[in-house]
Amino acid sequence: MNKFLPSGKFLLVLFSIILALGLVLGTPVLSRYYKNQKIVVTNPQTSNQISVKEFMAVDSDQDGLLDWEEALWKTDPQRVDTDGDGTPDGEETNLNRNPIITNTAQKNQTPNDQIDEKIITDAKQAQEEYDKLTDTEKFSRELFSQYVIAKNNNGGKALDNTAKMEVLNTVIDKTVATIITKYSISDIKNTVEMTDTNLKDYGNKLGEILMQYSTNGAGDELLYIQEAITKEDETLLKPLVPIITNYTNMLVSFILMPVPKDLLDIHIKIVNNFYNVIISLENIKSFFVDPINGVTSLQTYQASFADLFKNIEILRIKMLEKNIIFGVNDPGYVFINVSQQQ
């Protein structure tokens, strides 16, 4: 399925767009109190595969204030209590106190190193604004950071297309498919005993549901996505709407159908597979508005279907162990054997 991911040409265009965003949004969204601060981070590593996320999580002195935050506060990343007033830097910022102004008030008095309320309000507002950003806008910040690191490692020279793709792939590789487990066994209310008749009926019902809703392009969604990305035409994603409706109907039917008790565990996994397919396609509809979310959703879509086929294969084996065989004219044949066609 990887052939349906965006092409190299499309990703290079995407790189340029995101890099442009990074030039605008690359500086952290912090309070206006820091907007004129010039932060220079010297990176001793030479590889352009540096993980910005790992760097951003470093707290050298373990004072609760990350090293990059220490740079913003002008505190010493090697000293737990920069101003020497007995309170660690991280604790001071959490208490809305300034970590570089020594508190000289007595223990029973209000600290006199409090941060101005306006600065606190601005910081909270900045965080709220950041939370509203799309995945692409957030992604652009990390991409911009990686680009700057790679460019510095290249002697300050502009990167060629190959190097740009390496940077882009490095950051994209850090985006992971998010698989959600929304449903549990308790959501299946219609359970039956594990008899041969019930097993055969179960398999046939799965097949009936699959055939009933395999219309309006269901199963062809990747072709629509590929065409839309190749032609860079958002309108070509409109056929996803009825496909999502069909998958949703499948999902509801799977939840309501009778399920043999011993198959509840694998059945609920199949239900969650379809749920993740639906959520992925919903996000992919906005690919051209938030392309990074679209790319990660494609990854989730692929991971969900890969897991679905694995679970159907497990179900097929369980059926064979019970000597439950479906003929080519049985509805269950379609569903149980779908994993063999991949």
Contacts in CASP RR format, 6 or more apart in sequence:
PFRMAT RR
TARGET T0000
AUTHOR 0000-0000-0000
METHOD contacts of the structure
MODEL  1
MNKFLPSGKFLLVLFSIILALGLVLGTPVLSRYYKNQKIVVTNPQTSNQI
SVKEFMAVDSDQDGLLDWEEALWKTDPQRVDTDGDGTPDGEETNLNRNPI
ITNTAQKNQTPNDQIDEKIITDAKQAQEEYDKLTDTEKFSRELFSQYVIA
KNNNGGKALDNTAKMEVLNTVIDKTVATIITKYSISDIKNTVEMTDTNLK
DYGNKLGEILMQYSTNGAGDELLYIQEAITKEDETLLKPLVPIITNYTNM
LVSFILMPVPKDLLDIHIKIVNNFYNVIISLENIKSFFVDPINGVTSLQT
YQASFADLFKNIEILRIKMLEKNIIFGVNDPGYVFINVSQQQ
1 222 0 8 1.000
1 302 0 8 1.000
1 305 0 8 1.000
2 302 0 8 1.000
3 226 0 8 1.000
4 222 0 8 1.000
4 225 0 8 1.000
4 226 0 8 1.000
4 298 0 8 1.000
5 295 0 8 1.000
5 298 0 8 1.000
6 14 0 8 1.000
6 229 0 8 1.000
6 295 0 8 1.000
7 229 0 8 1.000
7 230 0 8 1.000
8 165 0 8 1.000
10 229 0 8 1.000
10 230 0 8 1.000
10 232 0 8 1.000
11 165 0 8 1.000
11 168 0 8 1.000
12 161 0 8 1.000
12 164 0 8 1.000
12 165 0 8 1.000
12 168 0 8 1.000
14 168 0 8 1.000
14 291 0 8 1.000
15 143 0 8 1.000
15 164 0 8 1.000
15 165 0 8 1.000
15 167 0 8 1.000
15 168 0 8 1.000
17 291 0 8 1.000
18 136 0 8 1.000
18 139 0 8 1.000
18 140 0 8 1.000
18 143 0 8 1.000
18 144 0 8 1.000
18 292 0 8 1.000
19 140 0 8 1.000
19 143 0 8 1.000
19 144 0 8 1.000
19 147 0 8 1.000
21 136 0 8 1.000
21 137 0 8 1.000
21 140 0 8 1.000
21 144 0 8 1.000
22 140 0 8 1.000
22 141 0 8 1.000
22 143 0 8 1.000
22 144 0 8 1.000
23 144 0 8 1.000
25 133 0 8 1.000
25 137 0 8 1.000
25 140 0 8 1.000
25 141 0 8 1.000
25 144 0 8 1.000
26 140 0 8 1.000
26 141 0 8 1.000
26 144 0 8 1.000
26 145 0 8 1.000
27 35 0 8 1.000
28 68 0 8 1.000
28 72 0 8 1.000
28 141 0 8 1.000
29 126 0 8 1.000
29 127 0 8 1.000
29 129 0 8 1.000
29 130 0 8 1.000
29 133 0 8 1.000
30 72 0 8 1.000
30 123 0 8 1.000
30 126 0 8 1.000
31 119 0 8 1.000
31 122 0 8 1.000
31 123 0 8 1.000
31 125 0 8 1.000
31 126 0 8 1.000
32 122 0 8 1.000
32 126 0 8 1.000
33 119 0 8 1.000
33 122 0 8 1.000
33 123 0 8 1.000
34 72 0 8 1.000
37 72 0 8 1.000
39 68 0 8 1.000
39 71 0 8 1.000
39 72 0 8 1.000
41 55 0 8 1.000
41 68 0 8 1.000
41 71 0 8 1.000
43 50 0 8 1.000
43 55 0 8 1.000
43 149 0 8 1.000
43 152 0 8 1.000
46 153 0 8 1.000
47 153 0 8 1.000
48 146 0 8 1.000
48 149 0 8 1.000
48 150 0 8 1.000
48 153 0 8 1.000
48 154 0 8 1.000
48 163 0 8 1.000
48 166 0 8 1.000
48 167 0 8 1.000
48 170 0 8 1.000
49 170 0 8 1.000
50 146 0 8 1.000
50 149 0 8 1.000
51 174 0 8 1.000
52 142 0 8 1.000
52 145 0 8 1.000
52 146 0 8 1.000
52 149 0 8 1.000
53 142 0 8 1.000
53 174 0 8 1.000
55 68 0 8 1.000
56 66 0 8 1.000
56 68 0 8 1.000
57 66 0 8 1.000
58 66 0 8 1.000
58 67 0 8 1.000
58 68 0 8 1.000
59 65 0 8 1.000
59 66 0 8 1.000
59 67 0 8 1.000
60 67 0 8 1.000
60 77 0 8 1.000
60 78 0 8 1.000
61 76 0 8 1.000
61 77 0 8 1.000
61 78 0 8 1.000
61 79 0 8 1.000
61 80 0 8 1.000
61 89 0 8 1.000
62 80 0 8 1.000
63 79 0 8 1.000
63 80 0 8 1.000
63 81 0 8 1.000
63 88 0 8 1.000
63 89 0 8 1.000
63 90 0 8 1.000
63 91 0 8 1.000
64 88 0 8 1.000
64 89 0 8 1.000
64 90 0 8 1.000
64 91 0 8 1.000
65 73 0 8 1.000
65 75 0 8 1.000
65 88 0 8 1.000
65 89 0 8 1.000
65 90 0 8 1.000
65 93 0 8 1.000
65 99 0 8 1.000
67 77 0 8 1.000
69 93 0 8 1.000
70 76 0 8 1.000
70 77 0 8 1.000
70 89 0 8 1.000
71 77 0 8 1.000
73 89 0 8 1.000
73 93 0 8 1.000
73 99 0 8 1.000
73 100 0 8 1.000
74 100 0 8 1.000
75 82 0 8 1.000
75 89 0 8 1.000
75 99 0 8 1.000
75 100 0 8 1.000
76 82 0 8 1.000
79 89 0 8 1.000
80 88 0 8 1.000
80 89 0 8 1.000
81 87 0 8 1.000
81 88 0 8 1.000
81 89 0 8 1.000
82 89 0 8 1.000
82 99 0 8 1.000
82 100 0 8 1.000
83 92 0 8 1.000
83 98 0 8 1.000
83 99 0 8 1.000
83 100 0 8 1.000
83 101 0 8 1.000
83 102 0 8 1.000
83 103 0 8 1.000
83 113 0 8 1.000
84 102 0 8 1.000
85 102 0 8 1.000
85 103 0 8 1.000
85 104 0 8 1.000
85 113 0 8 1.000
87 95 0 8 1.000
87 97 0 8 1.000
87 103 0 8 1.000
89 99 0 8 1.000
90 99 0 8 1.000
92 98 0 8 1.000
92 99 0 8 1.000
92 113 0 8 1.000
93 99 0 8 1.000
95 111 0 8 1.000
96 114 0 8 1.000
96 115 0 8 1.000
96 120 0 8 1.000
97 103 0 8 1.000
97 111 0 8 1.000
97 113 0 8 1.000
97 114 0 8 1.000
97 115 0 8 1.000
98 113 0 8 1.000
98 114 0 8 1.000
98 115 0 8 1.000
101 113 0 8 1.000
102 113 0 8 1.000
103 111 0 8 1.000
103 112 0 8 1.000
103 113 0 8 1.000
104 112 0 8 1.000
105 111 0 8 1.000
105 112 0 8 1.000
130 138 0 8 1.000
134 289 0 8 1.000
134 290 0 8 1.000
134 292 0 8 1.000
134 293 0 8 1.000
135 290 0 8 1.000
135 292 0 8 1.000
135 293 0 8 1.000
135 294 0 8 1.000
135 296 0 8 1.000
136 290 0 8 1.000
136 291 0 8 1.000
136 292 0 8 1.000
136 293 0 8 1.000
138 292 0 8 1.000
139 171 0 8 1.000
139 175 0 8 1.000
139 292 0 8 1.000
142 171 0 8 1.000
142 174 0 8 1.000
143 167 0 8 1.000
143 168 0 8 1.000
143 171 0 8 1.000
146 167 0 8 1.000
146 170 0 8 1.000
146 171 0 8 1.000
147 159 0 8 1.000
147 164 0 8 1.000
147 167 0 8 1.000
150 159 0 8 1.000
150 163 0 8 1.000
150 166 0 8 1.000
150 167 0 8 1.000
151 157 0 8 1.000
151 158 0 8 1.000
151 159 0 8 1.000
154 163 0 8 1.000
159 167 0 8 1.000
172 295 0 8 1.000
175 292 0 8 1.000
175 295 0 8 1.000
175 296 0 8 1.000
175 299 0 8 1.000
176 296 0 8 1.000
176 299 0 8 1.000
177 296 0 8 1.000
177 299 0 8 1.000
177 300 0 8 1.000
177 302 0 8 1.000
177 303 0 8 1.000
177 304 0 8 1.000
178 296 0 8 1.000
178 300 0 8 1.000
179 272 0 8 1.000
179 276 0 8 1.000
179 300 0 8 1.000
179 303 0 8 1.000
179 304 0 8 1.000
179 307 0 8 1.000
180 272 0 8 1.000
180 275 0 8 1.000
180 276 0 8 1.000
180 279 0 8 1.000
181 272 0 8 1.000
182 272 0 8 1.000
182 275 0 8 1.000
183 255 0 8 1.000
183 268 0 8 1.000
183 271 0 8 1.000
183 272 0 8 1.000
183 275 0 8 1.000
184 268 0 8 1.000
185 264 0 8 1.000
185 265 0 8 1.000
185 268 0 8 1.000
187 255 0 8 1.000
187 268 0 8 1.000
187 271 0 8 1.000
188 255 0 8 1.000
188 259 0 8 1.000
188 264 0 8 1.000
188 267 0 8 1.000
188 268 0 8 1.000
188 271 0 8 1.000
189 256 0 8 1.000
190 256 0 8 1.000
190 257 0 8 1.000
190 258 0 8 1.000
190 259 0 8 1.000
191 258 0 8 1.000
191 259 0 8 1.000
191 260 0 8 1.000
191 261 0 8 1.000
191 264 0 8 1.000
192 198 0 8 1.000
192 202 0 8 1.000
192 258 0 8 1.000
192 259 0 8 1.000
192 260 0 8 1.000
192 261 0 8 1.000
193 260 0 8 1.000
193 261 0 8 1.000
194 260 0 8 1.000
194 261 0 8 1.000
194 262 0 8 1.000
194 263 0 8 1.000
195 260 0 8 1.000
196 322 0 8 1.000
196 323 0 8 1.000
196 324 0 8 1.000
198 258 0 8 1.000
198 260 0 8 1.000
199 260 0 8 1.000
199 263 0 8 1.000
199 319 0 8 1.000
199 322 0 8 1.000
199 324 0 8 1.000
200 324 0 8 1.000
200 326 0 8 1.000
201 258 0 8 1.000
202 257 0 8 1.000
202 258 0 8 1.000
202 259 0 8 1.000
202 260 0 8 1.000
202 263 0 8 1.000
203 319 0 8 1.000
203 324 0 8 1.000
203 326 0 8 1.000
203 331 0 8 1.000
203 332 0 8 1.000
203 335 0 8 1.000
203 336 0 8 1.000
204 326 0 8 1.000
204 330 0 8 1.000
204 331 0 8 1.000
204 332 0 8 1.000
205 257 0 8 1.000
205 258 0 8 1.000
205 331 0 8 1.000
206 254 0 8 1.000
206 257 0 8 1.000
206 331 0 8 1.000
206 332 0 8 1.000
206 335 0 8 1.000
206 336 0 8 1.000
207 331 0 8 1.000
207 332 0 8 1.000
207 333 0 8 1.000
207 334 0 8 1.000
207 335 0 8 1.000
207 336 0 8 1.000
208 331 0 8 1.000
208 332 0 8 1.000
209 250 0 8 1.000
209 253 0 8 1.000
209 254 0 8 1.000
209 257 0 8 1.000
209 335 0 8 1.000
210 250 0 8 1.000
210 331 0 8 1.000
210 334 0 8 1.000
210 335 0 8 1.000
210 338 0 8 1.000
211 331 0 8 1.000
211 334 0 8 1.000
212 249 0 8 1.000
212 253 0 8 1.000
213 246 0 8 1.000
213 247 0 8 1.000
213 249 0 8 1.000
213 250 0 8 1.000
213 253 0 8 1.000
214 246 0 8 1.000
215 246 0 8 1.000
216 239 0 8 1.000
216 242 0 8 1.000
216 243 0 8 1.000
216 245 0 8 1.000
216 246 0 8 1.000
217 239 0 8 1.000
217 242 0 8 1.000
217 243 0 8 1.000
217 246 0 8 1.000
218 243 0 8 1.000
218 246 0 8 1.000
218 247 0 8 1.000
219 243 0 8 1.000
220 239 0 8 1.000
220 243 0 8 1.000
221 239 0 8 1.000
221 240 0 8 1.000
221 243 0 8 1.000
221 281 0 8 1.000
224 236 0 8 1.000
224 237 0 8 1.000
224 239 0 8 1.000
224 240 0 8 1.000
224 243 0 8 1.000
225 237 0 8 1.000
225 240 0 8 1.000
225 284 0 8 1.000
225 287 0 8 1.000
225 298 0 8 1.000
227 233 0 8 1.000
227 236 0 8 1.000
228 234 0 8 1.000
228 235 0 8 1.000
228 236 0 8 1.000
228 237 0 8 1.000
228 287 0 8 1.000
229 287 0 8 1.000
232 288 0 8 1.000
234 287 0 8 1.000
234 288 0 8 1.000
237 284 0 8 1.000
237 285 0 8 1.000
237 287 0 8 1.000
237 288 0 8 1.000
240 281 0 8 1.000
240 284 0 8 1.000
240 285 0 8 1.000
241 285 0 8 1.000
243 281 0 8 1.000
244 278 0 8 1.000
244 281 0 8 1.000
244 282 0 8 1.000
244 285 0 8 1.000
247 274 0 8 1.000
247 277 0 8 1.000
247 278 0 8 1.000
247 281 0 8 1.000
248 278 0 8 1.000
250 274 0 8 1.000
251 271 0 8 1.000
251 274 0 8 1.000
251 275 0 8 1.000
251 278 0 8 1.000
254 267 0 8 1.000
254 270 0 8 1.000
254 271 0 8 1.000
254 274 0 8 1.000
255 271 0 8 1.000
259 267 0 8 1.000
263 315 0 8 1.000
263 318 0 8 1.000
266 311 0 8 1.000
266 314 0 8 1.000
266 315 0 8 1.000
266 318 0 8 1.000
267 315 0 8 1.000
269 307 0 8 1.000
269 311 0 8 1.000
270 308 0 8 1.000
270 311 0 8 1.000
270 312 0 8 1.000
270 315 0 8 1.000
273 304 0 8 1.000
273 305 0 8 1.000
273 307 0 8 1.000
273 308 0 8 1.000
273 311 0 8 1.000
274 304 0 8 1.000
274 308 0 8 1.000
276 300 0 8 1.000
276 301 0 8 1.000
276 303 0 8 1.000
276 304 0 8 1.000
277 301 0 8 1.000
277 304 0 8 1.000
277 305 0 8 1.000
277 308 0 8 1.000
279 297 0 8 1.000
279 300 0 8 1.000
280 297 0 8 1.000
280 298 0 8 1.000
280 300 0 8 1.000
280 301 0 8 1.000
280 304 0 8 1.000
281 297 0 8 1.000
281 301 0 8 1.000
283 290 0 8 1.000
283 293 0 8 1.000
283 294 0 8 1.000
283 296 0 8 1.000
283 297 0 8 1.000
283 300 0 8 1.000
284 294 0 8 1.000
284 297 0 8 1.000
284 298 0 8 1.000
284 301 0 8 1.000
286 293 0 8 1.000
286 294 0 8 1.000
287 293 0 8 1.000
287 294 0 8 1.000
287 297 0 8 1.000
309 338 0 8 1.000
309 339 0 8 1.000
309 342 0 8 1.000
310 339 0 8 1.000
312 335 0 8 1.000
312 336 0 8 1.000
312 338 0 8 1.000
312 339 0 8 1.000
313 339 0 8 1.000
313 340 0 8 1.000
315 336 0 8 1.000
316 336 0 8 1.000
316 337 0 8 1.000
316 339 0 8 1.000
316 340 0 8 1.000
319 325 0 8 1.000
319 326 0 8 1.000
319 336 0 8 1.000
326 332 0 8 1.000
326 333 0 8 1.000
326 336 0 8 1.000
326 337 0 8 1.000
327 333 0 8 1.000
END
